[in-house]
Amino acid sequence: MKNSILFLAGIFLLTVAIFSGCQSSDKKVKNAEAKVQDAKKDLVDSKKNLYDIRLDTISNYEQFKIEAEKIILAQEDNINEIKDKLASEKKEINADYNKKLEELENKNNELKKKLEDYKDDGLDKWNGFKNEFNHDMNKLGKAFNDLTVENIK
């Protein structure tokens, strides 16, 4: 008798566990619909975030471009000023400086073209471009300063 009561209790517990683990088809459909709605909401949020990142990148690029163009124009003006000063100096010194000035002018024009030709290819490429461009710009500025220091001596 004791064994039959334990056997019936075990079957009862097993039956309760099976039925509690099963969901009705309506409940399964509702859960699936909720998951689809959550996925759609996540997709919309992701698209909005991507759009915002693109806008930030574009505005950063435009701001960077304006600042870089100002620097390039200032360097062009400095090159022209030095050329004017060299026109009044001795010809043998003048030739060396003219050659160096031409090199700097070509590098300045290359940077200007590089800036104009850049196309938006995403944040990673933008950061790489910006770092490389700043490095080249700093290198050109240092070469220009070295030239003017040599010119003053």
MODELLER restraints for C-alpha pairs under 7 A, 6 or more apart:
rsr = mdl.restraints
at = mdl.atoms
rsr.add(forms.Gaussian(group=physical.xy_distance, feature=features.Distance(at['CA:57:A'], at['CA:123:A']), mean=6.39, stdev=0.5))
rsr.add(forms.Gaussian(group=physical.xy_distance, feature=features.Distance(at['CA:65:A'], at['CA:115:A']), mean=6.91, stdev=0.5))
rsr.add(forms.Gaussian(group=physical.xy_distance, feature=features.Distance(at['CA:72:A'], at['CA:108:A']), mean=6.50, stdev=0.5))
rsr.add(forms.Gaussian(group=physical.xy_distance, feature=features.Distance(at['CA:72:A'], at['CA:112:A']), mean=6.94, stdev=0.5))
rsr.add(forms.Gaussian(group=physical.xy_distance, feature=features.Distance(at['CA:79:A'], at['CA:101:A']), mean=6.70, stdev=0.5))
rsr.add(forms.Gaussian(group=physical.xy_distance, feature=features.Distance(at['CA:86:A'], at['CA:94:A']), mean=5.85, stdev=0.5))
